[in-house]
Amino acid sequence: MQAPRQSIESSVIAIVEDLTQDWGLDAEDIGGSTRLVEHLDFASVDIIQLCVAIEQHYDRKLGFRDLLLVDGSYVHDLSIAQIAEFVASRIEMDDRILR
C-alpha cells in the first residue's frame, strides 16, 4: 500500500513541529521548503532524533544513512520535502518487495 507523498510530507512536518515545540518557532512557517539547518538551526543530534522519530512513526527502518551521507560526506542541509521524498521512495520500495 503506497502512502501518498503529501501525507508523508504532512507527517514529517508534524514530527518536526513536535521536536521543535519548545524552541519558540512559529509552526506556521514550517513547510516543504523548510530547511532543517538553515531555517530551524538543527544540529546533528536533532537530525538523528528526527530520523528516529520518523522510523518510529512508520514502524520501519528506512536507511537514512543513504540520505544523510553522499559520496562519503555528510550532507549539510535538507528540506522537509527532500526528507518526505526519501521516506516515500523507501516505503514504495518496501511495498514492492513485499508484493
A tleap script that builds the chain and sets N, CA, C and O, in Angstrom:
source leaprc.protein.ff14SB
mol = sequence {
  NMET GLN ALA PRO ARG GLN SER ILE GLU SER
  SER VAL ILE ALA ILE VAL GLU ASP LEU THR
  GLN ASP TRP GLY LEU ASP ALA GLU ASP ILE
  GLY GLY SER THR ARG LEU VAL GLU HIE LEU
  ASP PHE ALA SER VAL ASP ILE ILE GLN LEU
  CYS VAL ALA ILE GLU GLN HIE TYR ASP ARG
  LYS LEU GLY PHE ARG ASP LEU LEU LEU VAL
  ASP GLY SER TYR VAL HIE ASP LEU SER ILE
  ALA GLN ILE ALA GLU PHE VAL ALA SER ARG
  ILE GLU MET ASP ASP ARG ILE LEU CARG
}
set mol.1.N position { 0.846 -1.178 0.000 }
set mol.1.CA position { 0.000 0.000 0.000 }
set mol.1.C position { 0.890 1.239 0.000 }
set mol.1.O position { 1.727 1.398 0.889 }
set mol.2.N position { 0.721 2.103 -0.971 }
set mol.2.CA position { 1.527 3.304 -1.061 }
set mol.2.C position { 0.956 4.409 -0.185 }
set mol.2.O position { -0.249 4.657 -0.157 }
set mol.3.N position { 1.858 5.057 0.523 }
set mol.3.CA position { 1.448 6.221 1.305 }
set mol.3.C position { 1.572 7.438 0.400 }
set mol.3.O position { 2.629 7.656 -0.192 }
set mol.4.N position { 0.513 8.235 0.280 }
set mol.4.CA position { 0.583 9.413 -0.579 }
set mol.4.C position { 1.707 10.350 -0.119 }
set mol.4.O position { 1.891 10.577 1.077 }
set mol.5.N position { 2.449 10.887 -1.087 }
set mol.5.CA position { 3.600 11.731 -0.760 }
set mol.5.C position { 3.194 12.958 0.060 }
set mol.5.O position { 3.919 13.359 0.969 }
set mol.6.N position { 2.054 13.549 -0.251 }
set mol.6.CA position { 1.604 14.717 0.512 }
set mol.6.C position { 1.334 14.331 1.964 }
set mol.6.O position { 1.631 15.101 2.878 }
set mol.7.N position { 0.782 13.161 2.175 }
set mol.7.CA position { 0.529 12.674 3.528 }
set mol.7.C position { 1.843 12.456 4.280 }
set mol.7.O position { 1.942 12.745 5.472 }
set mol.8.N position { 2.837 11.949 3.578 }
set mol.8.CA position { 4.146 11.741 4.202 }
set mol.8.C position { 4.760 13.081 4.574 }
set mol.8.O position { 5.285 13.241 5.675 }
set mol.9.N position { 4.696 14.048 3.659 }
set mol.9.CA position { 5.242 15.375 3.973 }
set mol.9.C position { 4.525 15.973 5.184 }
set mol.9.O position { 5.169 16.563 6.051 }
set mol.10.N position { 3.220 15.828 5.253 }
set mol.10.CA position { 2.464 16.339 6.402 }
set mol.10.C position { 2.902 15.658 7.696 }
set mol.10.O position { 3.000 16.301 8.741 }
set mol.11.N position { 3.161 14.365 7.621 }
set mol.11.CA position { 3.630 13.628 8.801 }
set mol.11.C position { 5.009 14.104 9.233 }
set mol.11.O position { 5.262 14.276 10.425 }
set mol.12.N position { 5.896 14.316 8.276 }
set mol.12.CA position { 7.243 14.805 8.593 }
set mol.12.C position { 7.154 16.195 9.222 }
set mol.12.O position { 7.851 16.479 10.196 }
set mol.13.N position { 6.312 17.049 8.681 }
set mol.13.CA position { 6.123 18.382 9.256 }
set mol.13.C position { 5.632 18.272 10.697 }
set mol.13.O position { 6.136 18.970 11.577 }
set mol.14.N position { 4.657 17.406 10.945 }
set mol.14.CA position { 4.124 17.228 12.299 }
set mol.14.C position { 5.209 16.730 13.257 }
set mol.14.O position { 5.267 17.161 14.409 }
set mol.15.N position { 6.056 15.835 12.788 }
set mol.15.CA position { 7.148 15.321 13.626 }
set mol.15.C position { 8.149 16.437 13.922 }
set mol.15.O position { 8.605 16.575 15.057 }
set mol.16.N position { 8.489 17.228 12.914 }
set mol.16.CA position { 9.403 18.362 13.120 }
set mol.16.C position { 8.787 19.353 14.108 }
set mol.16.O position { 9.475 19.845 15.003 }
set mol.17.N position { 7.514 19.644 13.952 }
set mol.17.CA position { 6.839 20.562 14.877 }
set mol.17.C position { 6.889 20.024 16.299 }
set mol.17.O position { 7.108 20.781 17.245 }
set mol.18.N position { 6.686 18.719 16.451 }
set mol.18.CA position { 6.733 18.104 17.779 }
set mol.18.C position { 8.136 18.215 18.380 }
set mol.18.O position { 8.289 18.535 19.559 }
set mol.19.N position { 9.151 17.950 17.565 }
set mol.19.CA position { 10.528 18.010 18.063 }
set mol.19.C position { 10.957 19.426 18.422 }
set mol.19.O position { 11.813 19.616 19.286 }
set mol.20.N position { 10.370 20.418 17.767 }
set mol.20.CA position { 10.798 21.806 17.967 }
set mol.20.C position { 9.798 22.626 18.781 }
set mol.20.O position { 9.931 23.847 18.863 }
set mol.21.N position { 8.819 21.990 19.370 }
set mol.21.CA position { 7.743 22.723 20.043 }
set mol.21.C position { 8.236 23.655 21.152 }
set mol.21.O position { 7.598 24.671 21.424 }
set mol.22.N position { 9.344 23.332 21.788 }
set mol.22.CA position { 9.865 24.169 22.864 }
set mol.22.C position { 10.929 25.150 22.390 }
set mol.22.O position { 11.581 25.794 23.211 }
set mol.23.N position { 11.114 25.274 21.076 }
set mol.23.CA position { 12.171 26.122 20.530 }
set mol.23.C position { 11.704 27.543 20.254 }
set mol.23.O position { 12.513 28.389 19.872 }
set mol.24.N position { 10.435 27.821 20.435 }
set mol.24.CA position { 9.920 29.160 20.195 }
set mol.24.C position { 9.788 29.514 18.718 }
set mol.24.O position { 9.826 30.688 18.351 }
set mol.25.N position { 9.633 28.499 17.876 }
set mol.25.CA position { 9.470 28.732 16.440 }
set mol.25.C position { 7.998 28.907 16.105 }
set mol.25.O position { 7.127 28.446 16.843 }
set mol.26.N position { 7.725 29.569 14.997 }
set mol.26.CA position { 6.358 29.704 14.501 }
set mol.26.C position { 6.061 28.494 13.624 }
set mol.26.O position { 6.573 28.392 12.509 }
set mol.27.N position { 5.243 27.588 14.119 }
set mol.27.CA position { 4.952 26.344 13.416 }
set mol.27.C position { 4.324 26.593 12.044 }
set mol.27.O position { 4.433 25.747 11.156 }
set mol.28.N position { 3.673 27.735 11.860 }
set mol.28.CA position { 3.062 28.038 10.565 }
set mol.28.C position { 4.104 28.248 9.471 }
set mol.28.O position { 3.793 28.148 8.284 }
set mol.29.N position { 5.331 28.538 9.870 }
set mol.29.CA position { 6.400 28.760 8.908 }
set mol.29.C position { 7.059 27.461 8.440 }
set mol.29.O position { 7.908 27.491 7.549 }
set mol.30.N position { 6.685 26.335 9.019 }
set mol.30.CA position { 7.297 25.054 8.671 }
set mol.30.C position { 6.506 24.419 7.542 }
set mol.30.O position { 5.305 24.180 7.670 }
set mol.31.N position { 7.191 24.147 6.430 }
set mol.31.CA position { 6.560 23.541 5.263 }
set mol.31.C position { 7.577 22.739 4.480 }
set mol.31.O position { 8.685 22.498 4.958 }
set mol.32.N position { 7.213 22.332 3.301 }
set mol.32.CA position { 8.075 21.501 2.472 }
set mol.32.C position { 9.410 22.122 2.144 }
set mol.32.O position { 10.414 21.417 2.040 }
set mol.33.N position { 9.439 23.426 1.979 }
set mol.33.CA position { 10.693 24.093 1.609 }
set mol.33.C position { 11.556 24.448 2.822 }
set mol.33.O position { 12.675 24.938 2.668 }
set mol.34.N position { 11.043 24.204 4.011 }
set mol.34.CA position { 11.811 24.497 5.222 }
set mol.34.C position { 13.053 23.627 5.271 }
set mol.34.O position { 12.978 22.409 5.110 }
set mol.35.N position { 14.199 24.262 5.496 }
set mol.35.CA position { 15.480 23.556 5.590 }
set mol.35.C position { 15.830 23.382 7.067 }
set mol.35.O position { 15.714 24.315 7.862 }
set mol.36.N position { 16.263 22.167 7.419 }
set mol.36.CA position { 16.496 21.838 8.821 }
set mol.36.C position { 17.566 22.704 9.472 }
set mol.36.O position { 17.362 23.208 10.576 }
set mol.37.N position { 18.688 22.882 8.814 }
set mol.37.CA position { 19.790 23.642 9.401 }
set mol.37.C position { 19.601 25.136 9.173 }
set mol.37.O position { 19.662 25.927 10.114 }
set mol.38.N position { 19.372 25.515 7.927 }
set mol.38.CA position { 19.281 26.938 7.587 }
set mol.38.C position { 18.123 27.645 8.288 }
set mol.38.O position { 18.294 28.747 8.810 }
set mol.39.N position { 16.956 27.023 8.303 }
set mol.39.CA position { 15.768 27.684 8.845 }
set mol.39.C position { 15.460 27.333 10.297 }
set mol.39.O position { 14.940 28.163 11.042 }
set mol.40.N position { 15.783 26.095 10.703 }
set mol.40.CA position { 15.399 25.644 12.043 }
set mol.40.C position { 16.575 25.478 12.995 }
set mol.40.O position { 16.388 25.145 14.166 }
set mol.41.N position { 17.792 25.710 12.492 }
set mol.41.CA position { 19.002 25.590 13.319 }
set mol.41.C position { 19.174 24.199 13.924 }
set mol.41.O position { 19.629 24.063 15.060 }
set mol.42.N position { 18.811 23.170 13.163 }
set mol.42.CA position { 19.018 21.798 13.626 }
set mol.42.C position { 20.509 21.521 13.755 }
set mol.42.O position { 21.302 21.929 12.906 }
set mol.43.N position { 20.879 20.832 14.815 }
set mol.43.CA position { 22.225 20.288 14.977 }
set mol.43.C position { 22.168 18.819 14.563 }
set mol.43.O position { 21.086 18.272 14.347 }
set mol.44.N position { 23.318 18.193 14.455 }
set mol.44.CA position { 23.346 16.791 14.009 }
set mol.44.C position { 22.518 15.888 14.918 }
set mol.44.O position { 21.867 14.961 14.436 }
set mol.45.N position { 22.532 16.143 16.210 }
set mol.45.CA position { 21.746 15.324 17.133 }
set mol.45.C position { 20.246 15.494 16.875 }
set mol.45.O position { 19.479 14.545 17.038 }
set mol.46.N position { 19.830 16.687 16.476 }
set mol.46.CA position { 18.416 16.931 16.156 }
set mol.46.C position { 18.008 16.153 14.908 }
set mol.46.O position { 16.904 15.614 14.835 }
set mol.47.N position { 18.903 16.101 13.933 }
set mol.47.CA position { 18.622 15.353 12.703 }
set mol.47.C position { 18.495 13.869 13.014 }
set mol.47.O position { 17.627 13.189 12.466 }
set mol.48.N position { 19.354 13.369 13.887 }
set mol.48.CA position { 19.277 11.958 14.288 }
set mol.48.C position { 17.951 11.698 14.997 }
set mol.48.O position { 17.289 10.696 14.726 }
set mol.49.N position { 17.562 12.590 15.898 }
set mol.49.CA position { 16.278 12.427 16.592 }
set mol.49.C position { 15.117 12.438 15.607 }
set mol.49.O position { 14.163 11.674 15.759 }
set mol.50.N position { 15.194 13.297 14.605 }
set mol.50.CA position { 14.151 13.352 13.588 }
set mol.50.C position { 14.070 12.029 12.827 }
set mol.50.O position { 12.979 11.499 12.618 }
set mol.51.N position { 15.204 11.504 12.420 }
set mol.51.CA position { 15.225 10.239 11.688 }
set mol.51.C position { 14.634 9.108 12.525 }
set mol.51.O position { 13.858 8.300 12.017 }
set mol.52.N position { 14.994 9.048 13.793 }
set mol.52.CA position { 14.460 8.021 14.692 }
set mol.52.C position { 12.953 8.191 14.843 }
set mol.52.O position { 12.212 7.208 14.810 }
set mol.53.N position { 12.497 9.424 15.009 }
set mol.53.CA position { 11.060 9.677 15.177 }
set mol.53.C position { 10.280 9.288 13.922 }
set mol.53.O position { 9.173 8.757 14.020 }
set mol.54.N position { 10.845 9.547 12.749 }
set mol.54.CA position { 10.166 9.171 11.502 }
set mol.54.C position { 10.095 7.650 11.389 }
set mol.54.O position { 9.055 7.104 11.019 }
set mol.55.N position { 11.192 6.966 11.706 }
set mol.55.CA position { 11.182 5.495 11.654 }
set mol.55.C position { 10.181 4.919 12.648 }
set mol.55.O position { 9.514 3.929 12.349 }
set mol.56.N position { 10.070 5.520 13.812 }
set mol.56.CA position { 9.081 5.059 14.789 }
set mol.56.C position { 7.665 5.304 14.271 }
set mol.56.O position { 6.787 4.454 14.420 }
set mol.57.N position { 7.454 6.459 13.668 }
set mol.57.CA position { 6.135 6.793 13.124 }
set mol.57.C position { 5.688 5.764 12.078 }
set mol.57.O position { 4.533 5.337 12.073 }
set mol.58.N position { 6.606 5.373 11.202 }
set mol.58.CA position { 6.275 4.423 10.133 }
set mol.58.C position { 6.573 2.976 10.517 }
set mol.58.O position { 6.352 2.061 9.724 }
set mol.59.N position { 7.074 2.771 11.734 }
set mol.59.CA position { 7.343 1.434 12.274 }
set mol.59.C position { 8.192 0.595 11.327 }
set mol.59.O position { 7.888 -0.568 11.060 }
set mol.60.N position { 9.275 1.214 10.821 }
set mol.60.CA position { 10.200 0.505 9.940 }
set mol.60.C position { 11.509 1.271 9.859 }
set mol.60.O position { 11.553 2.489 10.037 }
set mol.61.N position { 12.566 0.534 9.588 }
set mol.61.CA position { 13.868 1.142 9.324 }
set mol.61.C position { 13.849 1.659 7.899 }
set mol.61.O position { 13.399 0.962 6.989 }
set mol.62.N position { 14.336 2.878 7.698 }
set mol.62.CA position { 14.279 3.492 6.378 }
set mol.62.C position { 15.651 3.712 5.754 }
set mol.62.O position { 15.743 4.122 4.597 }
set mol.63.N position { 16.712 3.445 6.500 }
set mol.63.CA position { 18.052 3.584 5.932 }
set mol.63.C position { 18.436 5.026 5.663 }
set mol.63.O position { 18.915 5.349 4.576 }
set mol.64.N position { 18.233 5.893 6.637 }
set mol.64.CA position { 18.523 7.317 6.467 }
set mol.64.C position { 19.989 7.590 6.135 }
set mol.64.O position { 20.320 8.668 5.641 }
set mol.65.N position { 20.853 6.637 6.398 }
set mol.65.CA position { 22.269 6.812 6.058 }
set mol.65.C position { 22.409 7.164 4.575 }
set mol.65.O position { 23.253 7.980 4.202 }
set mol.66.N position { 21.586 6.551 3.742 }
set mol.66.CA position { 21.646 6.815 2.297 }
set mol.66.C position { 21.246 8.245 1.942 }
set mol.66.O position { 21.663 8.767 0.908 }
set mol.67.N position { 20.453 8.872 2.780 }
set mol.67.CA position { 20.048 10.261 2.560 }
set mol.67.C position { 21.074 11.233 3.142 }
set mol.67.O position { 21.359 12.278 2.557 }
set mol.68.N position { 21.614 10.875 4.285 }
set mol.68.CA position { 22.476 11.792 5.018 }
set mol.68.C position { 23.938 11.762 4.593 }
set mol.68.O position { 24.687 12.701 4.861 }
set mol.69.N position { 24.343 10.681 3.929 }
set mol.69.CA position { 25.742 10.518 3.545 }
set mol.69.C position { 25.824 10.341 2.035 }
set mol.69.O position { 25.282 9.380 1.489 }
set mol.70.N position { 26.499 11.265 1.358 }
set mol.70.CA position { 26.627 11.217 -0.099 }
set mol.70.C position { 28.116 11.264 -0.446 }
set mol.70.O position { 28.826 12.188 -0.049 }
set mol.71.N position { 28.573 10.270 -1.181 }
set mol.71.CA position { 29.985 10.179 -1.583 }
set mol.71.C position { 30.926 10.295 -0.395 }
set mol.71.O position { 31.976 10.931 -0.481 }
set mol.72.N position { 30.540 9.675 0.715 }
set mol.72.CA position { 31.396 9.650 1.897 }
set mol.72.C position { 31.357 10.906 2.751 }
set mol.72.O position { 32.077 10.988 3.746 }
set mol.73.N position { 30.542 11.881 2.393 }
set mol.73.CA position { 30.435 13.128 3.163 }
set mol.73.C position { 28.986 13.350 3.594 }
set mol.73.O position { 28.040 13.039 2.869 }
set mol.74.N position { 28.853 13.889 4.781 }
set mol.74.CA position { 27.510 14.197 5.255 }
set mol.74.C position { 26.956 15.406 4.513 }
set mol.74.O position { 27.678 16.364 4.238 }
set mol.75.N position { 25.668 15.351 4.194 }
set mol.75.CA position { 25.030 16.496 3.551 }
set mol.75.C position { 24.910 17.613 4.583 }
set mol.75.O position { 24.746 17.357 5.776 }
set mol.76.N position { 24.994 18.832 4.115 }
set mol.76.CA position { 24.980 19.980 5.031 }
set mol.76.C position { 23.564 20.307 5.511 }
set mol.76.O position { 23.369 20.679 6.668 }
set mol.77.N position { 22.590 20.170 4.632 }
set mol.77.CA position { 21.237 20.580 4.977 }
set mol.77.C position { 20.238 19.824 4.112 }
set mol.77.O position { 20.568 19.387 3.010 }
set mol.78.N position { 19.029 19.673 4.609 }
set mol.78.CA position { 17.948 19.013 3.880 }
set mol.78.C position { 16.654 19.775 4.102 }
set mol.78.O position { 16.422 20.348 5.167 }
set mol.79.N position { 15.822 19.767 3.081 }
set mol.79.CA position { 14.483 20.347 3.247 }
set mol.79.C position { 13.529 19.253 3.708 }
set mol.79.O position { 13.809 18.063 3.566 }
set mol.80.N position { 12.423 19.669 4.251 }
set mol.80.CA position { 11.398 18.711 4.660 }
set mol.80.C position { 10.891 17.949 3.440 }
set mol.80.O position { 10.619 16.752 3.532 }
set mol.81.N position { 10.761 18.620 2.306 }
set mol.81.CA position { 10.312 17.945 1.084 }
set mol.81.C position { 11.304 16.856 0.656 }
set mol.81.O position { 10.887 15.786 0.211 }
set mol.82.N position { 12.596 17.113 0.783 }
set mol.82.CA position { 13.595 16.093 0.437 }
set mol.82.C position { 13.468 14.880 1.353 }
set mol.82.O position { 13.565 13.741 0.897 }
set mol.83.N position { 13.257 15.121 2.618 }
set mol.83.CA position { 13.104 14.014 3.570 }
set mol.83.C position { 11.837 13.235 3.251 }
set mol.83.O position { 11.853 12.004 3.248 }
set mol.84.N position { 10.742 13.934 2.983 }
set mol.84.CA position { 9.479 13.272 2.656 }
set mol.84.C position { 9.609 12.450 1.384 }
set mol.84.O position { 9.077 11.342 1.310 }
set mol.85.N position { 10.302 12.968 0.389 }
set mol.85.CA position { 10.516 12.245 -0.863 }
set mol.85.C position { 11.318 10.967 -0.606 }
set mol.85.O position { 11.006 9.912 -1.159 }
set mol.86.N position { 12.340 11.064 0.226 }
set mol.86.CA position { 13.146 9.896 0.569 }
set mol.86.C position { 12.290 8.846 1.284 }
set mol.86.O position { 12.336 7.664 0.942 }
set mol.87.N position { 11.518 9.280 2.267 }
set mol.87.CA position { 10.657 8.357 3.015 }
set mol.87.C position { 9.660 7.695 2.070 }
set mol.87.O position { 9.456 6.483 2.135 }
set mol.88.N position { 9.042 8.478 1.197 }
set mol.88.CA position { 8.079 7.922 0.240 }
set mol.88.C position { 8.735 6.879 -0.656 }
set mol.88.O position { 8.156 5.823 -0.910 }
set mol.89.N position { 9.941 7.173 -1.133 }
set mol.89.CA position { 10.617 6.219 -2.019 }
set mol.89.C position { 10.947 4.926 -1.280 }
set mol.89.O position { 10.844 3.841 -1.853 }
set mol.90.N position { 11.342 5.035 -0.014 }
set mol.90.CA position { 11.664 3.832 0.769 }
set mol.90.C position { 10.416 3.012 1.068 }
set mol.90.O position { 10.448 1.782 1.016 }
set mol.91.N position { 9.331 3.683 1.377 }
set mol.91.CA position { 8.077 2.967 1.643 }
set mol.91.C position { 7.604 2.261 0.376 }
set mol.91.O position { 7.185 1.104 0.424 }
set mol.92.N position { 7.671 2.957 -0.754 }
set mol.92.CA position { 7.281 2.350 -2.037 }
set mol.92.C position { 8.168 1.152 -2.359 }
set mol.92.O position { 7.675 0.127 -2.831 }
set mol.93.N position { 9.465 1.270 -2.111 }
set mol.93.CA position { 10.389 0.170 -2.370 }
set mol.93.C position { 10.052 -1.027 -1.479 }
set mol.93.O position { 10.031 -2.165 -1.947 }
set mol.94.N position { 9.789 -0.770 -0.193 }
set mol.94.CA position { 9.399 -1.845 0.727 }
set mol.94.C position { 8.113 -2.513 0.270 }
set mol.94.O position { 7.998 -3.738 0.322 }
set mol.95.N position { 7.154 -1.729 -0.173 }
set mol.95.CA position { 5.866 -2.270 -0.623 }
set mol.95.C position { 6.045 -3.159 -1.860 }
set mol.95.O position { 5.389 -4.194 -1.979 }
set mol.96.N position { 6.931 -2.756 -2.779 }
set mol.96.CA position { 7.191 -3.574 -3.970 }
set mol.96.C position { 7.832 -4.900 -3.591 }
set mol.96.O position { 7.510 -5.938 -4.168 }
set mol.97.N position { 8.729 -4.864 -2.629 }
set mol.97.CA position { 9.409 -6.083 -2.193 }
set mol.97.C position { 8.423 -7.042 -1.542 }
set mol.97.O position { 8.529 -8.257 -1.710 }
set mol.98.N position { 7.470 -6.498 -0.803 }
set mol.98.CA position { 6.508 -7.330 -0.089 }
set mol.98.C position { 5.439 -7.945 -0.992 }
set mol.98.O position { 4.748 -8.878 -0.583 }
set mol.99.N position { 5.298 -7.435 -2.207 }
set mol.99.CA position { 4.277 -7.962 -3.124 }
set mol.99.C position { 4.685 -9.272 -3.687 }
set mol.99.O position { 3.948 -9.861 -4.477 }
savepdb mol mol.pdb
quit
